[in-house]
């Protein structure tokens, strides 16, 4: 089977640590520097858990067991459109409902939109990087210690399950170290996107005349995920994919910055004058 390289293990550890550091640093920064409320952070965590992992995840499971799944999963374009729309609709709707209900009293401070985004994206980073990578890290250490071979020999698995398990372990051994580091880098930009989308939906929920920012946020989210699926499915190199992620991040950040400027910075300047 071979062993997992030391560099891979180091990069797994770095990404794993980032899964904890990212949400904590963002929370402290927005609370201490931007003087936000605490509540939006934890509501962001809860909305990500409920709307993305529970509701969207449950619906995805149901779709995966339906007759339509073969057509969706067998066509890159259908799969990318489906994945993008599901993520956009559920996450942005979760944001919108949270801003309209439990966070309605927190809307006087626009910086709370940033704090919410930190919770929403930070929780996702925690799940993907820390919880996901810690499993890889433990498995890698067990492989290198020779523990998995003895476990598989005494596990009593049927032939098909044993073969599938060995293939999964072999894939971990063969994965390039850069992939584990790229996971952490990607999450940093993903959090910036989540905060940017939160800004757009925040003002859509706060001001009736800005309602159109809500569907625009859904579309932006869907397009980002659509492009991510396409470039991944086409087999682009990991850093080439990350380059696309950076470009998409710059685009959505610019849109959010414009929204913020017109509704907060410009408004504050007019009041001072």
Secondary structure, 3 states (H helix, E strand, C coil): CCCCCHHHHHHHHHHHHHHHHHHHHHHHHHHHCCCCCCHHHHHHHHHHHHHHHHHHHHHHHHHHCCCCHHHHHCCHHHHHHHHHHHHHHHHHHHHHHHHHCCCHHHCCCCHHHHHHHHHHHHHHHHHHHHHHHHHHHHHHHHHHCCHHHHHHHHCCCCHHHHHHHHHHHHHHHHCCHHHHHHHHHHHHHHHHHHHHHHHHHHHHHHCHHHCHHHHHHHHHHHHHHHHHHHHHHCCCCHHHHHHHHHHHHHHHHHHHHHHHHHHHHHHHHHHHC
